[in-house]
Amino acid sequence: MNQGRIWCVVNPTVGLPLFLGSVAAISLIVHYMVLSNTTWMAAFFQGG
């Protein structure tokens, strides 16, 4: 692992959930922005 020394500073039981939670939050924010700022995405999900 290239960045393996980070676990000497941050405990993996804290760092991994924090990292995965931030990735999930960013993904949800991006999906919300795409759905709210485009007209074709909602129509696509509705089958149009």
A tleap script that builds the chain and sets N, CA, C and O, in Angstrom:
source leaprc.protein.ff14SB
mol = sequence {
  NMET ASN GLN GLY ARG ILE TRP CYS VAL VAL
  ASN PRO THR VAL GLY LEU PRO LEU PHE LEU
  GLY SER VAL ALA ALA ILE SER LEU ILE VAL
  HIE TYR MET VAL LEU SER ASN THR THR TRP
  MET ALA ALA PHE PHE GLN GLY CGLY
}
set mol.1.N position { 0.845 -1.168 0.000 }
set mol.1.CA position { 0.000 0.000 0.000 }
set mol.1.C position { 0.892 1.233 0.000 }
set mol.1.O position { 1.825 1.349 0.795 }
set mol.2.N position { 0.589 2.133 -0.892 }
set mol.2.CA position { 1.404 3.331 -1.052 }
set mol.2.C position { 1.296 4.264 0.149 }
set mol.2.O position { 2.291 4.855 0.569 }
set mol.3.N position { 0.106 4.398 0.698 }
set mol.3.CA position { -0.132 5.334 1.804 }
set mol.3.C position { -0.323 4.586 3.125 }
set mol.3.O position { -1.115 5.025 3.960 }
set mol.4.N position { 0.364 3.493 3.334 }
set mol.4.CA position { 0.185 2.666 4.513 }
set mol.4.C position { 0.581 3.340 5.807 }
set mol.4.O position { 0.087 2.953 6.866 }
set mol.5.N position { 1.451 4.333 5.765 }
set mol.5.CA position { 1.900 4.998 6.987 }
set mol.5.C position { 0.843 5.907 7.607 }
set mol.5.O position { 1.008 6.347 8.744 }
set mol.6.N position { -0.243 6.198 6.881 }
set mol.6.CA position { -1.289 7.047 7.446 }
set mol.6.C position { -1.918 6.390 8.662 }
set mol.6.O position { -2.412 7.086 9.549 }
set mol.7.N position { -1.909 5.045 8.722 }
set mol.7.CA position { -2.545 4.350 9.835 }
set mol.7.C position { -1.695 4.415 11.098 }
set mol.7.O position { -2.137 3.987 12.164 }
set mol.8.N position { -0.485 4.944 10.990 }
set mol.8.CA position { 0.297 5.225 12.194 }
set mol.8.C position { -0.213 6.494 12.868 }
set mol.8.O position { 0.023 6.693 14.060 }
set mol.9.N position { -0.901 7.348 12.132 }
set mol.9.CA position { -1.411 8.612 12.654 }
set mol.9.C position { -2.893 8.493 12.992 }
set mol.9.O position { -3.335 8.959 14.042 }
set mol.10.N position { -3.664 7.861 12.091 }
set mol.10.CA position { -5.116 7.733 12.262 }
set mol.10.C position { -5.440 6.261 12.454 }
set mol.10.O position { -4.992 5.412 11.683 }
set mol.11.N position { -6.216 5.965 13.481 }
set mol.11.CA position { -6.629 4.595 13.744 }
set mol.11.C position { -7.573 4.122 12.627 }
set mol.11.O position { -8.484 4.862 12.254 }
set mol.12.N position { -7.380 2.914 12.087 }
set mol.12.CA position { -8.250 2.443 10.995 }
set mol.12.C position { -9.719 2.349 11.383 }
set mol.12.O position { -10.585 2.485 10.519 }
set mol.13.N position { -10.027 2.120 12.662 }
set mol.13.CA position { -11.430 2.040 13.069 }
set mol.13.C position { -12.099 3.408 13.022 }
set mol.13.O position { -13.327 3.492 13.023 }
set mol.14.N position { -11.322 4.465 12.982 }
set mol.14.CA position { -11.861 5.817 12.837 }
set mol.14.C position { -11.728 6.279 11.394 }
set mol.14.O position { -12.657 6.872 10.848 }
set mol.15.N position { -10.587 6.015 10.772 }
set mol.15.CA position { -10.298 6.532 9.439 }
set mol.15.C position { -11.120 5.914 8.334 }
set mol.15.O position { -11.582 6.625 7.441 }
set mol.16.N position { -11.314 4.604 8.369 }
set mol.16.CA position { -12.058 3.950 7.289 }
set mol.16.C position { -13.540 4.347 7.263 }
set mol.16.O position { -14.044 4.691 6.194 }
set mol.17.N position { -14.252 4.315 8.386 }
set mol.17.CA position { -15.649 4.793 8.315 }
set mol.17.C position { -15.758 6.262 7.933 }
set mol.17.O position { -16.695 6.655 7.239 }
set mol.18.N position { -14.814 7.069 8.376 }
set mol.18.CA position { -14.825 8.482 8.007 }
set mol.18.C position { -14.603 8.650 6.509 }
set mol.18.O position { -15.282 9.452 5.866 }
set mol.19.N position { -13.663 7.903 5.954 }
set mol.19.CA position { -13.384 7.958 4.524 }
set mol.19.C position { -14.574 7.462 3.713 }
set mol.19.O position { -15.000 8.121 2.764 }
set mol.20.N position { -15.115 6.299 4.086 }
set mol.20.CA position { -16.243 5.741 3.335 }
set mol.20.C position { -17.495 6.608 3.475 }
set mol.20.O position { -18.272 6.737 2.530 }
set mol.21.N position { -17.685 7.191 4.637 }
set mol.21.CA position { -18.819 8.088 4.832 }
set mol.21.C position { -18.707 9.339 3.988 }
set mol.21.O position { -19.701 9.819 3.443 }
set mol.22.N position { -17.491 9.872 3.876 }
set mol.22.CA position { -17.309 11.067 3.051 }
set mol.22.C position { -17.502 10.749 1.573 }
set mol.22.O position { -18.054 11.565 0.834 }
set mol.23.N position { -17.058 9.581 1.136 }
set mol.23.CA position { -17.278 9.184 -0.260 }
set mol.23.C position { -18.772 9.035 -0.539 }
set mol.23.O position { -19.256 9.471 -1.583 }
set mol.24.N position { -19.503 8.417 0.393 }
set mol.24.CA position { -20.949 8.253 0.207 }
set mol.24.C position { -21.655 9.603 0.203 }
set mol.24.O position { -22.565 9.818 -0.598 }
set mol.25.N position { -21.255 10.508 1.077 }
set mol.25.CA position { -21.880 11.829 1.137 }
set mol.25.C position { -21.625 12.607 -0.147 }
set mol.25.O position { -22.541 13.237 -0.675 }
set mol.26.N position { -20.413 12.574 -0.654 }
set mol.26.CA position { -20.093 13.272 -1.899 }
set mol.26.C position { -20.894 12.683 -3.058 }
set mol.26.O position { -21.380 13.418 -3.918 }
set mol.27.N position { -21.028 11.362 -3.079 }
set mol.27.CA position { -21.794 10.713 -4.133 }
set mol.27.C position { -23.263 11.137 -4.087 }
set mol.27.O position { -23.862 11.419 -5.125 }
set mol.28.N position { -23.839 11.182 -2.887 }
set mol.28.CA position { -25.231 11.604 -2.764 }
set mol.28.C position { -25.414 13.059 -3.171 }
set mol.28.O position { -26.409 13.407 -3.806 }
set mol.29.N position { -24.466 13.903 -2.812 }
set mol.29.CA position { -24.552 15.316 -3.187 }
set mol.29.C position { -24.481 15.474 -4.703 }
set mol.29.O position { -25.244 16.245 -5.285 }
set mol.30.N position { -23.575 14.752 -5.336 }
set mol.30.CA position { -23.442 14.840 -6.799 }
set mol.30.C position { -24.712 14.344 -7.479 }
set mol.30.O position { -25.194 14.973 -8.422 }
set mol.31.N position { -25.258 13.228 -7.013 }
set mol.31.CA position { -26.479 12.709 -7.620 }
set mol.31.C position { -27.644 13.675 -7.417 }
set mol.31.O position { -28.445 13.865 -8.333 }
set mol.32.N position { -27.754 14.277 -6.259 }
set mol.32.CA position { -28.822 15.248 -6.018 }
set mol.32.C position { -28.677 16.456 -6.935 }
set mol.32.O position { -29.664 16.943 -7.485 }
set mol.33.N position { -27.462 16.933 -7.098 }
set mol.33.CA position { -27.252 18.092 -7.960 }
set mol.33.C position { -27.578 17.769 -9.414 }
set mol.33.O position { -28.150 18.600 -10.118 }
set mol.34.N position { -27.223 16.574 -9.868 }
set mol.34.CA position { -27.549 16.200 -11.245 }
set mol.34.C position { -29.056 16.099 -11.415 }
set mol.34.O position { -29.600 16.558 -12.419 }
set mol.35.N position { -29.741 15.496 -10.433 }
set mol.35.CA position { -31.190 15.355 -10.548 }
set mol.35.C position { -31.910 16.701 -10.486 }
set mol.35.O position { -32.919 16.899 -11.162 }
set mol.36.N position { -31.396 17.618 -9.683 }
set mol.36.CA position { -32.104 18.878 -9.520 }
set mol.36.C position { -31.734 19.915 -10.580 }
set mol.36.O position { -32.459 20.897 -10.741 }
set mol.37.N position { -30.640 19.730 -11.299 }
set mol.37.CA position { -30.209 20.740 -12.266 }
set mol.37.C position { -30.340 20.313 -13.718 }
set mol.37.O position { -29.955 21.063 -14.615 }
set mol.38.N position { -30.874 19.129 -13.967 }
set mol.38.CA position { -31.104 18.711 -15.350 }
set mol.38.C position { -32.566 18.348 -15.515 }
set mol.38.O position { -33.226 17.925 -14.566 }
set mol.39.N position { -33.059 18.515 -16.720 }
set mol.39.CA position { -34.452 18.152 -16.982 }
set mol.39.C position { -34.572 16.729 -17.533 }
set mol.39.O position { -35.612 16.089 -17.383 }
set mol.40.N position { -33.531 16.249 -18.155 }
set mol.40.CA position { -33.630 14.956 -18.812 }
set mol.40.C position { -33.414 13.789 -17.862 }
set mol.40.O position { -33.896 12.692 -18.144 }
set mol.41.N position { -32.709 13.976 -16.747 }
set mol.41.CA position { -32.411 12.856 -15.861 }
set mol.41.C position { -33.665 12.340 -15.177 }
set mol.41.O position { -33.870 11.129 -15.103 }
set mol.42.N position { -34.516 13.242 -14.671 }
set mol.42.CA position { -35.761 12.797 -14.038 }
set mol.42.C position { -36.661 12.092 -15.038 }
set mol.42.O position { -37.302 11.095 -14.704 }
set mol.43.N position { -36.714 12.608 -16.274 }
set mol.43.CA position { -37.517 11.961 -17.310 }
set mol.43.C position { -36.954 10.590 -17.657 }
set mol.43.O position { -37.711 9.659 -17.930 }
set mol.44.N position { -35.638 10.459 -17.649 }
set mol.44.CA position { -35.019 9.165 -17.918 }
set mol.44.C position { -35.384 8.154 -16.849 }
set mol.44.O position { -35.682 7.001 -17.160 }
set mol.45.N position { -35.362 8.579 -15.580 }
set mol.45.CA position { -35.714 7.657 -14.500 }
set mol.45.C position { -37.202 7.306 -14.499 }
set mol.45.O position { -37.591 6.249 -14.002 }
set mol.46.N position { -38.030 8.188 -15.051 }
set mol.46.CA position { -39.463 7.916 -15.154 }
set mol.46.C position { -39.796 7.041 -16.371 }
set mol.46.O position { -40.937 6.611 -16.537 }
set mol.47.N position { -38.809 6.787 -17.203 }
set mol.47.CA position { -39.022 5.940 -18.365 }
set mol.47.C position { -39.289 6.713 -19.638 }
set mol.47.O position { -39.696 6.134 -20.646 }
set mol.48.N position { -39.065 8.005 -19.603 }
set mol.48.CA position { -39.361 8.838 -20.765 }
set mol.48.C position { -38.183 9.052 -21.662 }
set mol.48.O position { -38.296 9.736 -22.679 }
savepdb mol mol.pdb
quit
